[in-house]
Amino acid sequence: METKTDEPKTVERPKVKGKFIFCGNKKYFINGVTYGTFAPDSEGHQFPPLWQVEQDFRLMQASGVNSVRVYTVPPVGLLDLAAQYDLKIMVGLPWEQHITFLDKYTRGEIIQRVGKAVKACRQHPAILCYTIGNEIPATIVRWYGKRKVEEFLRLLFDTVKLADPEGLVTYVNYPTTEYLDLDFLDFYSINVYLETPEKLSGYLARLHNLCGDRPLLLAEMGLDSQRNGEAQQAATIGWQIQMVFGKGCAGLFVFSWTDEWWRGGLEILDWDFGIVDRQRRPKPAMAVVAETFSAIQKSINPAPISFSVVVCSYNGGKTIAQCLEGILQLNYDNYEVIVVDDGSRDNLAEIVNRYPVQLIRTPNKGLSNARNTGMRAATGEVIAYIDDDAYPDPDWLNYLSYAFTHGDYVAVGGPNLVPAEDGDLAACVGCAPGGPLQVLITDEIAEHIPGCNMVIRRQALMDIGGFDPRYRAAGDDVDVCWRLQEAGGTIGYHPGAMVWHHRRNSFRAYWKQQKGYGKAEALLEQKWPERYNALGHYNWGGSIYGAGTTFPISWKKKKIFFGSWGSAPFQSVYSSSGGWWGLIPLMPEWGLLCAVLAAVGFLGFAWPVWFSAWIVWAICVAASFIQIVYSAAKNWKASKRLGSRYKYLWTIMGLHLVQPAARLIGRVQHGLTPWRKRGGNADAPTATKTATRGWAVWSETWKAPHEWLTGLETNLTTSGAQVKRGHTFDRWDLESIHHLMVAMRSTVLVEEHGQGRQYLKLKFRPRFFRLPVAIGILLLAAGTFALLRQQWTGAALLTVLLLVLINLIWNGYRQSLGKVTAAFHQLQFDTIPVAPAVGEVVIVPNIQPEPGKTSPALLSVESQ
């Protein structure tokens, strides 16, 4: 049966915008209850008579409910009643009773039935969305396999979209099959029954990271009053609703409206999840639901905090108006707006003066200086920095206030998404690497938050001296995050604190931006050399989230934790990280290596040199191409805006190719190269040139072992080394990198000898990097091959190159050895050296032994 054609056409259908659902320009928080299933009537519809439905809908509307989830396709009469009472219907498209749904004939029957059901109610103004399934049993998924189930759900999704292109489509998952990868859905829905705040809070944070930039909807949640009592049911549902909205979810459905429940051909009498009983008499939970649904803003923001929203701009006249209009429309009362004009030469000031905000004009001194100006002018407890080419979600400050209230954070960030009005190229740039992405250590704690959505407690920012003025355009956010954490602070992340951030809308602008980021990386390495590896890259301790993420290729298969015999209630997918090596083909220096190999191939005058260079070049280019296609395809598939047109995939691949080259130019122009000079502390004493395997020293000044190690780490860092501490499973304490070819791993032993005396021993061993070793093996193999073919010139050239490489490695080892021994000697011992034993250098304190007694240091030497 088709819907009526005389329905009002002014009702705008729900659409997804970022992390939320909107009807027109108004955010639609889903305040829902589930309805049914009921015993089927004579026509097979599992709903009560329409008079009963109307009574239920009237009571729902009075209780603040705006959405109803049904598990079977409703008749048109029910949809008309829902529209009459301003209710949206989440339509279930049931088919799960077919256990063998992947069989050829059953599958076709299901698809045909789903398409027919959608056509029966499509475009009705009461439709919220369609669900293409609900809780496929974990045993069935385990039987058929994850991929086959995902492909079948994608087929159902396409079927619904074909019948109703503008309809929203979701699948209702549950924790036991959370590992299903369903990124094609319009939004993420899940049934969750967790009855303690701690467990629900942690799981909601995990779910947000699983669904990415899409809305998160709790499709079922509630408590059984028969076993827990009606008072406990009401209290639990109250805090559950508040937490769901406070955590940035798009809404929820309370399970259920009534205790009346029919399933499997029988009425269920041993569970009472309803907020009204079978006779529609309200329980205490209904009053709690009505009160909580009517005060969503209070759930999001239980304790308002004073904010100072600071916008720093240089020639941002094109976007500043949209930015300020978004800020002034925030659903928040206690905030001020400060615009810092960093010496703009356009009409920025003229535009800003049209709005009720504070404008501060300064000479052009860069972004960090402008942010410090805003910090000094701010009066709020918290400073919310947002870029001039971004604008916030209406509840931005509410979610930030929730995060600061519920966590001990010095700073909080949130997602930044590409606005819907931006063009397709901007959307492709949003899927390309090098964008402003958050790095999360856990689901709620961040290592880095982008400056376009960076919110910091004012006092914490002032305590570290504000932003570093050396960062004029980029890098300031990374530096501030590191300094806040170094000072003992924790950075939080709230997925609901969302801003819309315009991306570059041309290849030229993207190229310029990435060159600037390369410069920022060079400036950061100059200030934080200990955080960078030999190639000049910082390995984040957390995981990078958001569109544009580069995905390392891992040959290890993902594993799903099923539990014993598939019995685990929470089943997750685990995959070993591809690590640093998986990302090498997209590093800037990799492109430089490819260019060098191509030059050698063109200029090679001996056949083995020419042949070897081109073989290695082909391998390197193939690795880059595979990595580019892999990362670009994953970002393209996850984008809901770009559709299925392959031209966008090629555009994203081109941006993946351009980005490392632009970064490389910016890095090299400002001194961040693999061959950059390390160390160079002119005041450091010259290390003893010895091939000993270790050093030993007596100390009369007692220190805890970690203090000695901290002192050694400080000395190594001062010498210009990149220093890393050993982990819990390592037999070494510190690894220092002084050279491109080799690192030195040091272990310190502290022996206690009473009366404050300590005997310190240092041993070290080199760790040669794999890349130069691999190049050496390749040169050796190519040289041997040339000798066998009597290509004497090529063999000689390859031998010379091999000897040069060996010399570089040896010099790197000697340089690293000298730096480590010098750093050890610089520790505060108050000692004088004595003759060393074989294989060890011993230094003893400046103490004269008593007459007739031998120095303890000399005893230790003589006994060896």
C-alpha positions in Angstrom: 0.0 0.0 0.0 1.4 3.4 -1.0 1.4 6.4 1.3 -1.1 9.2 0.7 -0.1 11.9 -1.7 -1.8 14.7 0.2 0.6 14.8 3.1 2.2 18.2 3.9 5.3 18.7 1.9 6.9 21.3 4.3 8.3 18.7 6.6 12.0 18.2 6.0 13.3 14.7 6.2 16.0 13.8 8.7 19.5 14.1 7.5 22.9 13.3 9.0 25.3 16.2 9.6 28.5 15.2 11.3 27.8 13.5 14.6 24.1 14.4 14.8 20.8 14.2 13.0 19.1 17.3 11.8 15.6 18.1 10.5 16.2 21.2 8.4 18.6 23.4 10.3 17.5 22.2 13.7 19.3 19.4 15.5 17.0 16.5 16.2 17.9 14.7 19.5 16.2 11.4 19.4 14.1 11.0 22.6 12.7 7.6 21.9 10.9 4.6 23.2 10.5 1.1 21.6 7.1 -0.1 20.7 6.3 -3.8 20.5 6.4 -6.3 19.2 2.8 -7.2 19.8 0.7 -10.2 18.9 -0.2 -10.1 15.2 -3.7 -9.1 14.1 -5.8 -10.7 11.4 -3.7 -9.0 8.7 -0.4 -10.0 10.2 0.5 -6.5 11.6 2.1 -6.8 15.0 0.5 -3.6 16.4 -2.4 -2.9 18.7 -5.7 -1.4 17.2 -5.3 2.1 16.0 -7.4 3.5 18.9 -4.9 2.0 21.3 -2.0 3.3 19.2 -3.5 6.8 19.3 -3.8 6.7 23.1 -0.2 5.5 23.4 1.1 8.2 21.0 -0.8 10.9 22.9 0.7 9.8 26.2 4.2 9.5 24.6 4.0 13.1 23.3 3.0 14.3 26.7 6.1 12.5 28.2 8.6 14.3 25.9 9.0 11.4 23.5 9.6 12.4 19.9 10.6 9.1 18.3 9.3 5.5 18.3 11.1 2.4 17.3 9.0 -0.4 15.8 10.4 -3.8 14.9 8.1 -4.5 11.9 6.9 -2.5 9.0 4.0 -0.3 10.3 0.7 0.2 8.4 0.1 3.6 6.9 -2.5 4.4 9.5 0.1 4.2 12.3 2.4 6.5 10.4 -0.3 9.0 9.9 -1.0 9.0 13.6 2.7 9.4 14.3 2.8 12.5 12.1 -0.3 13.8 13.8 1.5 13.7 17.2 4.9 14.9 15.8 6.5 11.5 16.3 9.2 10.0 14.1 9.2 6.3 13.4 12.3 4.1 13.2 11.0 1.4 10.9 12.3 -2.2 11.4 12.6 -4.4 8.3 12.6 -7.8 9.8 14.1 -10.9 8.2 16.3 -12.4 10.9 14.0 -15.4 11.4 15.7 -16.8 8.3 18.7 -18.6 9.9 20.0 -19.5 6.4 19.7 -16.0 5.1 22.9 -16.3 3.0 21.5 -19.2 1.0 20.9 -18.3 -2.6 17.1 -18.5 -2.7 16.5 -17.2 0.8 18.7 -14.2 0.1 16.8 -13.2 -3.0 13.5 -13.5 -1.2 14.7 -11.3 1.7 16.0 -8.6 -0.7 12.7 -8.6 -2.6 10.7 -8.4 0.6 12.8 -5.5 2.1 12.5 -3.5 -1.1 8.7 -4.0 -1.1 8.4 -3.0 2.5 10.3 0.3 2.0 8.2 1.2 -1.0 5.1 0.7 1.2 6.0 3.6 3.5 8.7 5.6 1.7 8.8 9.4 1.9 6.2 9.5 4.6 6.9 12.6 6.8 6.8 10.4 10.0 9.8 8.2 8.8 12.9 8.7 10.9 15.0 5.9 9.3 15.0 2.2 8.3 16.8 -0.6 10.2 18.1 -3.4 7.9 18.5 -5.8 10.8 18.7 -6.2 14.5 21.2 -8.3 16.4 22.2 -11.0 14.0 23.3 -13.8 16.5 27.0 -13.9 17.0 27.0 -17.6 16.4 25.5 -17.0 12.9 28.1 -14.4 12.1 30.8 -16.7 13.3 29.4 -19.5 11.2 29.2 -17.6 7.9 32.2 -15.3 8.6 32.4 -11.6 9.2 32.9 -10.5 5.6 29.9 -12.4 4.1 27.6 -10.9 6.7 28.9 -7.4 6.0 28.5 -7.9 2.3 24.9 -9.0 2.7 24.0 -6.0 4.9 25.6 -3.8 2.3 23.3 -5.4 -0.3 20.3 -4.7 1.9 21.5 -1.1 2.4 21.6 -0.6 -1.4 18.2 -2.1 -1.7 16.7 0.4 0.7 18.5 3.3 -0.9 17.2 2.3 -4.3 13.6 2.3 -3.1 14.0 5.5 -1.0 17.2 7.4 -1.8 16.6 10.1 0.8 15.8 7.7 3.6 18.3 7.2 6.4 19.5 3.6 6.9 21.1 1.9 9.8 21.7 -1.6 11.3 21.1 -2.2 15.0 24.2 -4.0 16.3 25.0 -5.3 19.8 28.2 -5.7 21.8 28.7 -9.3 20.9 29.2 -8.5 17.2 30.7 -5.0 17.5 33.5 -6.0 15.2 31.3 -5.8 12.1 32.6 -3.1 9.8 29.5 -1.3 8.5 31.0 2.1 7.5 28.5 2.4 4.7 25.6 3.0 7.1 24.2 6.5 7.6 24.7 6.3 11.3 25.7 3.7 13.9 23.0 2.0 16.1 23.6 -0.4 19.0 21.6 -2.1 21.8 23.4 -1.7 25.1 22.4 -2.9 28.5 25.0 -1.7 31.1 23.7 -1.0 34.6 26.7 0.9 36.1 27.8 4.4 35.2 31.5 3.5 34.9 30.9 0.7 32.4 28.4 2.6 30.3 30.6 5.7 30.2 33.7 3.8 29.1 31.7 1.8 26.5 30.1 4.9 25.0 33.5 6.4 24.5 34.6 3.2 22.7 31.5 3.2 20.5 32.2 6.8 19.4 35.6 5.8 18.1 34.1 2.7 16.4 31.6 4.8 14.5 34.0 7.6 13.6 32.4 10.8 12.3 28.9 9.3 12.2 26.1 9.8 14.8 25.9 7.2 17.5 22.4 6.1 18.5 21.5 3.8 21.4 18.7 1.7 19.9 17.8 -0.1 23.1 18.6 0.5 26.8 16.6 0.1 29.9 16.1 -2.1 33.1 13.7 -4.8 34.0 11.4 -3.6 36.9 10.2 -7.1 37.7 13.7 -8.1 39.0 15.0 -4.8 40.1 11.9 -2.9 41.3 10.2 0.1 39.8 12.2 2.6 41.8 15.5 1.2 40.7 14.3 1.1 37.1 13.4 4.8 37.2 16.7 5.8 38.8 18.8 3.8 36.4 17.0 5.0 33.3 17.4 8.6 34.5 21.2 8.5 34.8 21.4 6.5 31.6 19.6 9.1 29.5 21.7 11.9 31.0 24.9 10.1 30.3 24.0 9.1 26.7 23.2 12.8 25.8 26.2 14.1 27.8 28.6 11.8 26.0 27.6 13.3 22.6 25.2 10.6 21.3 22.5 11.5 18.8 19.8 10.0 21.0 18.4 6.8 22.5 15.4 4.6 22.6 14.2 3.4 26.1 13.2 -0.2 26.0 10.3 -0.2 26.2 7.1 1.7 26.2 4.9 -1.0 27.7 5.4 -4.3 29.5 3.3 -5.9 26.8 5.7 -7.9 24.7 5.1 -10.7 22.2 7.9 -12.8 20.8 8.4 -16.2 19.3 4.7 -16.9 19.1 4.2 -16.2 22.9 3.4 -13.3 25.2 6.5 -12.7 27.4 5.4 -12.5 31.0 8.7 -12.9 33.0 10.2 -9.5 31.9 8.8 -6.0 32.6 10.9 -3.5 30.8 8.1 -1.0 30.1 7.8 2.5 31.5 4.0 1.8 31.6 2.5 -1.6 32.5 0.3 -3.8 30.3 -2.8 -1.7 31.2 -0.9 1.5 30.3 -0.6 2.6 33.9 2.5 4.8 34.3 5.4 3.5 36.3 7.8 5.9 38.1 10.2 5.6 35.2 7.8 7.4 32.9 7.9 10.6 35.0 11.8 10.3 35.0 11.8 9.9 31.2 9.5 12.9 30.8 11.6 15.1 33.1 15.0 14.0 31.5 13.8 14.3 27.9 12.5 17.9 28.6 15.9 19.0 29.9 18.5 17.7 27.4 20.6 20.8 27.7 20.9 20.2 31.4 22.0 16.6 30.7 24.7 17.9 28.3 25.8 20.7 30.6 25.1 20.1 34.3 27.6 22.7 35.6 28.2 25.7 33.3 31.8 27.0 33.1 32.8 30.5 31.9 34.4 30.3 28.5 36.4 32.8 26.4 36.1 31.9 22.8 39.2 33.2 21.0 39.4 33.5 17.2 42.8 34.5 15.8 42.8 35.7 12.2 45.2 36.9 9.5 43.4 38.0 6.3 40.4 35.8 7.2 37.7 38.2 5.8 36.2 35.5 3.6 35.3 33.2 6.4 35.2 35.2 9.6 31.5 36.1 9.3 30.4 32.5 9.2 32.7 31.7 12.1 31.2 34.5 14.3 27.6 33.8 13.4 28.1 30.2 14.4 29.7 31.2 17.7 27.0 33.7 18.5 24.3 31.0 18.0 25.8 28.7 20.6 23.3 27.2 23.1 25.3 28.5 26.0 25.0 31.6 28.2 28.3 32.1 30.0 30.9 33.0 27.3 32.6 35.9 25.7 34.0 36.2 22.2 37.5 37.7 21.4 38.8 38.2 17.9 42.5 38.9 17.5 43.4 40.6 14.2 47.0 39.6 13.6 47.8 42.5 11.3 45.3 41.6 8.5 45.5 43.6 5.2 41.9 42.8 4.1 38.5 44.0 5.4 38.6 41.7 8.5 38.2 44.4 11.1 35.3 46.0 9.2 33.4 42.7 9.2 34.2 41.9 12.8 32.9 45.3 14.0 29.4 44.3 12.8 29.2 41.7 15.6 29.0 42.1 19.4 32.4 40.8 20.1 35.7 42.2 21.4 38.2 43.0 18.6 42.0 43.3 19.4 44.3 44.5 16.6 48.0 43.8 16.6 50.9 43.9 14.2 51.5 40.7 12.3 53.6 38.5 14.6 52.2 35.1 13.8 49.5 32.7 15.2 51.1 31.9 18.5 51.6 35.5 19.4 47.9 36.2 18.5 46.8 33.3 20.7 48.8 34.7 23.6 47.1 38.0 23.1 43.8 36.4 23.3 44.9 34.5 26.4 45.9 37.7 28.2 42.6 39.4 27.3 40.4 36.4 28.3 38.4 36.5 31.5 36.8 33.1 31.3 37.9 30.1 33.3 38.5 28.2 30.0 39.8 29.5 26.7 38.2 27.9 23.6 40.4 28.4 20.5 38.7 28.0 17.1 40.1 28.9 13.7 38.6 31.7 11.6 37.8 29.2 8.8 35.7 27.0 11.2 32.4 27.3 13.0 31.0 25.3 15.9 28.1 23.0 16.5 25.4 24.8 18.5 26.2 22.6 21.6 30.0 22.9 21.3 30.5 24.6 24.6 27.9 22.4 26.4 29.9 19.3 25.6 33.2 20.9 26.5 31.7 21.9 29.8 30.5 18.3 30.3 34.1 17.0 29.7 35.7 19.5 32.1 33.1 18.7 34.7 33.4 14.9 34.5 37.2 14.7 34.0 40.4 16.2 35.5 41.6 17.7 32.3 43.7 20.8 31.5 42.6 20.8 27.9 39.9 19.2 25.8 39.4 18.8 22.1 36.8 17.4 19.7 36.4 16.4 16.1 36.7 18.9 13.2 34.7 17.9 10.1 34.5 19.2 6.5 31.3 21.4 6.1 28.6 20.0 3.9 28.6 23.2 1.7 32.3 22.7 0.7 33.0 21.4 -2.8 34.0 17.9 -3.8 37.7 18.8 -3.9 37.5 20.0 -0.3 35.9 16.7 0.6 38.7 14.8 -1.1 41.3 17.0 0.8 39.4 15.9 4.0 40.2 12.3 3.0 43.8 13.1 2.3 46.7 12.9 4.8 48.1 15.9 6.6 44.9 17.2 8.0 44.2 18.4 11.6 43.5 15.0 13.3 43.3 14.1 17.0 45.7 11.5 18.5 44.1 9.4 21.2 45.9 7.4 23.9 42.6 5.9 25.1 39.1 6.4 24.0 38.8 9.6 26.1 42.4 10.8 26.7 44.3 12.5 23.9 48.0 12.9 23.2 47.3 15.7 20.7 44.3 17.9 19.8 44.3 20.2 16.7 44.4 23.9 17.2 41.2 24.5 15.2 39.3 23.0 18.1 41.6 23.4 21.2 40.1 24.3 24.6 42.5 24.9 27.5 42.1 26.0 31.1 43.4 29.6 31.2 45.5 29.1 34.3 47.1 25.9 33.0 48.0 27.7 29.8 49.5 30.7 31.6 51.5 28.3 33.9 53.4 27.0 30.9 53.9 30.5 29.5 51.3 30.3 26.7 52.1 29.5 23.1 55.7 29.6 21.8 56.0 32.6 19.4 58.4 30.7 17.1 55.4 28.9 15.6 53.9 31.5 13.4 51.4 29.4 11.3 51.5 25.7 12.5 53.0 23.4 15.1 51.9 25.6 18.0 49.2 23.1 19.0 51.6 20.1 19.1 54.1 22.1 21.2 51.4 23.2 23.7 50.0 19.7 24.0 53.5 18.3 24.8 54.2 21.0 27.3 50.9 20.6 29.1 51.5 16.9 29.4 55.1 17.5 30.5 53.8 19.7 33.3 51.6 16.8 34.5 48.3 17.7 32.8 45.9 15.4 31.0 44.2 16.2 27.7 40.7 15.0 27.2 38.6 14.3 24.1 34.8 14.7 23.6 33.3 13.4 20.4 30.3 15.7 20.7 32.4 18.9 20.9 32.4 19.3 17.1 33.4 22.1 14.8 33.0 22.4 11.0 36.4 23.2 9.5 36.9 24.3 5.9 39.6 22.4 4.1 41.7 23.7 1.3 39.7 23.9 -2.0 42.5 23.7 -4.5 45.7 21.6 -5.1 47.8 24.8 -4.9 46.4 25.7 -1.5 46.8 22.1 -0.3 50.4 22.1 -1.5 51.2 25.4 0.3 49.6 24.1 3.5 51.6 20.9 3.6 54.8 22.8 2.9 54.0 24.9 6.0 53.4 21.8 8.0 56.8 20.5 6.9 58.3 23.7 8.2 56.4 23.3 11.5 57.9 19.8 11.9 61.4 21.1 11.4 60.8 23.8 14.1 59.3 21.2 16.5 62.3 18.9 16.0 64.7 21.8 16.8 62.9 22.3 20.2 62.1 18.6 20.9 64.9 16.6 19.4 64.5 13.8 21.9 61.0 13.1 20.5 62.2 12.4 17.0 63.8 9.4 15.4 66.8 9.3 13.1 64.8 10.1 10.0 63.2 13.1 11.8 59.7 11.6 12.5 57.8 11.5 15.7 56.0 8.3 16.5 52.8 9.1 18.3 52.1 7.0 21.4 48.4 7.0 20.6 46.3 6.3 17.6 45.3 8.8 15.0 41.6 9.2 14.3 39.6 10.9 11.6 39.2 11.1 7.9 42.6 11.3 6.1 44.3 8.8 8.4 47.1 6.8 6.8 46.6 3.1 7.3 49.8 1.0 7.6 49.6 -2.2 5.7 49.9 -5.3 7.9 50.2 -8.8 6.6 49.0 -10.2 9.9 45.4 -11.2 9.8 42.9 -9.5 12.1 41.7 -11.7 14.9 38.2 -11.6 16.5 38.0 -12.4 20.2 35.0 -14.8 20.3 35.5 -16.3 23.7 35.4 -20.0 24.5 33.1 -21.6 21.9 31.9 -18.1 20.8 30.4 -17.3 24.3 32.0 -13.9 25.0 29.4 -11.2 25.6 31.6 -8.5 24.1 33.4 -9.7 21.0 36.0 -7.4 19.5 38.3 -7.4 16.5 42.1 -7.1 17.2 44.8 -6.4 14.6 48.5 -6.1 15.1 49.7 -2.6 14.3 51.6 -2.3 11.0 53.9 0.0 13.0 56.4 2.5 11.7 57.6 0.2 8.9 54.2 0.0 7.4 54.1 3.7 6.9 57.6 4.1 5.3 56.3 4.2 1.7 54.4 7.4 2.4 57.2 9.2 4.2 58.7 12.2 2.5 62.2 10.7 2.5 60.9 7.6 0.7 60.1 9.8 -2.3 63.6 11.3 -2.1 65.1 7.7 -2.2 63.0 6.9 -5.3 64.3 10.1 -7.0 67.9 9.2 -6.1 67.5 5.6 -7.4 66.0 6.9 -10.7 68.9 9.3 -11.1 71.4 6.4 -10.5 69.5 4.4 -13.1 69.7 7.1 -15.7 73.4 7.9 -15.0 74.6 4.4 -14.4 77.4 3.5 -16.8 77.8 -0.1 -15.8 75.1 -2.7 -16.4 75.0 -4.0 -12.8 74.6 -0.5 -11.4 72.0 0.4 -13.9 70.1 -2.8 -13.5 70.3 -2.9 -9.7 69.2 0.8 -9.3 66.1 0.2 -11.6 65.1 -3.0 -9.8 65.3 -1.3 -6.4 63.5 1.8 -7.8 60.7 -0.4 -9.2 60.3 -2.1 -5.8 60.1 1.3 -4.0 57.6 2.8 -6.4 55.4 -0.3 -6.2 55.5 -0.2 -2.4 54.4 3.5 -2.5 51.7 2.8 -5.0 50.3 -0.1 -3.0 50.3 2.0 0.2 48.7 5.0 -1.6 45.9 2.9 -3.1 45.3 1.1 0.2 45.0 4.3 2.3 43.1 6.3 -0.3 40.6 3.5 -0.9 39.8 3.1 2.9 39.3 6.9 3.3 37.2 7.0 0.1 35.0 4.1 1.2 34.4 5.7 4.6 33.3 9.1 3.1 29.5 9.4 2.8 29.7 12.6 0.7 31.8 11.4 -2.3 29.5 8.6 -3.3 30.8 5.8 -5.5 32.3 7.7 -8.3 35.9 6.6 -8.9 37.1 10.0 -10.0 37.2 11.0 -6.3 39.3 7.9 -5.5 41.9 9.1 -8.2 41.8 12.6 -6.7 42.5 11.3 -3.2 45.3 9.1 -4.5 46.8 12.2 -6.2 46.7 14.1 -2.9 48.3 11.1 -1.1 51.1 11.4 -3.7 51.4 15.2 -3.4 51.4 15.4 0.4 54.8 13.7 1.1 56.5 15.8 -1.6 55.3 19.0 -0.2 56.2 18.0 3.4 59.7 17.0 2.2 60.3 20.4 0.7 59.1 22.2 3.8 61.2 20.0 6.1 64.4 20.2 4.0 64.2 23.9 3.5 64.2 24.3 7.3 66.9 21.8 8.2 64.9 18.6 9.0 66.8 16.0 7.0 68.0 12.5 7.8 71.6 13.7 7.4 71.1 16.7 9.8 73.9 17.3 12.4 73.2 15.8 15.8 74.9 16.7 19.0 77.6 19.3 18.9 77.8 20.4 22.6 81.1 22.3 22.5 81.4 22.2 26.3 81.3 18.5 26.6 84.6 16.8 27.5 86.1 14.6 24.9 85.3 10.9 25.4 88.1 8.4 25.9 88.7 6.6 22.6 88.5 3.0 23.7 86.8 -0.1 22.6 85.8 -1.1 26.1 82.4 -2.7 26.5 81.5 -0.7 29.6 82.5 1.8 32.3 82.3 1.6 36.1 82.5 4.3 38.8 82.4 4.7 42.6 80.2 7.4 44.0 80.1 8.7 47.6 76.9 10.7 46.9 73.9 8.4 47.1 71.1 8.7 44.5 68.2 6.5 43.6 68.8 4.4 40.5 66.1 6.3 38.5 67.9 9.6 39.4 71.2 8.3 37.9 69.3 7.2 34.8 67.5 10.6 34.5 70.8 12.4 34.7 72.3 10.2 32.0 69.2 10.8 29.9 69.5 14.5 30.3 73.2 14.5 29.3 72.4 12.4 26.2 69.6 14.8 25.3 71.9 17.8 25.8 74.4 16.2 23.4 71.7 16.3 20.7 70.7 12.7 20.7 67.2 11.4 20.3 66.6 9.4 23.5 64.0 6.7 24.2 63.4 4.9 27.4 63.2 1.1 27.5 59.9 -0.6 28.0 58.9 -3.1 30.6 60.2 -6.1 28.6 63.5 -4.5 27.5 66.9 -5.4 29.0 68.2 -2.0 28.2 67.4 1.3 29.9 68.1 4.1 27.3 68.4 4.1 23.6 70.2 7.1 22.1 70.4 8.0 18.4 73.3 10.2 17.4 73.7 9.0 13.8 71.7 8.0 10.8 73.2 4.5 10.7 73.3 3.3 14.3 71.7 3.7 17.8 73.3 2.9 21.1 71.5 1.0 23.9 72.7 1.6 27.4 72.1 -0.4 30.6 73.1 0.9 34.1 73.6 -1.2 37.2 73.7 0.5 40.6 75.3 -1.6 43.4 74.8 -0.6 47.0 77.9 -0.8 49.2 76.6 0.8 52.5 77.2 4.2 54.1 75.9 5.9 50.9 78.5 4.4 48.6 77.4 3.2 45.2 79.2 1.4 42.5 77.8 2.3 39.1 78.3 0.2 36.0 77.5 1.1 32.4 77.4 -1.3 29.5 76.2 -0.6 26.0 75.7 -2.3 22.7 74.9 -0.9 19.2 71.7 -1.3 17.3 72.4 -1.0 13.5 69.4 0.3 11.6 67.8 -2.1 9.1 67.8 0.2 6.1 71.6 0.7 5.8 72.2 -3.0 6.5 69.7 -3.9 3.8 71.4 -1.5 1.4 74.8 -3.1 2.3 73.5 -6.6 1.6 72.1 -5.4 -1.7 75.4 -3.8 -2.7 77.3 -6.9 -1.7 74.9 -9.1 -3.8 75.1 -6.8 -6.8 78.9 -6.6 -6.6 79.2 -10.4 -6.4 76.8 -10.7 -9.4 79.0 -8.2 -11.3 82.2 -10.2 -10.5 80.6 -13.4 -11.7 79.7 -11.7 -15.0 83.2 -10.1 -15.2 81.8 -6.6 -15.1 84.9 -5.2 -13.5 84.0 -1.5 -13.6 80.6 -2.1 -12.1 82.0 -4.4 -9.4 84.6 -1.8 -8.5 82.0 0.9 -8.2 79.7 -1.2 -6.1 82.7 -2.2 -3.9 83.5 1.5 -3.4 79.9 2.2 -2.4 79.9 -0.7 0.0 83.1 0.5 1.6 81.7 4.0 1.9 78.6 2.6 3.6 80.7 0.5 6.0 82.8 3.5 6.8 79.7 5.5 7.6 78.4 2.8 9.8 81.7 2.5 11.6 82.0 6.3 12.1 78.5 6.3 13.4 79.3 3.6 15.9 82.4 5.5 17.1 80.5 8.8 17.3 77.7 7.2 19.3 80.2 5.4 21.6 81.9 8.7 22.3 78.7 10.5 23.0 77.5 7.8 25.4 80.8 7.7 27.3 80.9 11.5 27.5 77.4 11.6 28.9 78.3 9.0 31.5 81.4 11.0 32.5 79.3 14.2 32.9 77.3 12.7 35.8 78.1 14.4 39.1 80.4 11.9 40.9 83.1 14.0 42.6 85.6 11.3 41.5 89.1 10.9 40.1 90.1 8.2 37.6 92.4 5.3 38.4 93.9 2.6 36.3 91.3 0.5 34.6 91.1 -3.3 34.6 91.0 -5.1 31.4 87.7 -4.5 29.6 86.6 -1.9 32.1 87.4 1.7 33.1 87.0 2.4 36.9 86.8 5.8 38.5 87.0 6.1 42.3 86.0 9.0 44.6 88.6 11.5 45.8 89.0 9.8 49.2 92.3 8.9 50.9 92.3 5.4 52.5 93.2 5.1 56.2 96.8 4.1 57.0 97.3 0.4 56.6 94.1 -0.1 54.5 93.7 -0.5 50.8 91.4 1.7 48.7 88.1 -0.2 48.1 88.4 0.8 44.4 91.8 -0.7 44.1 90.5 -3.9 45.8 87.8 -4.1 43.1 90.4 -3.7 40.4 92.9 -6.2 41.8 90.3 -8.8 42.4 89.3 -8.9 38.7 
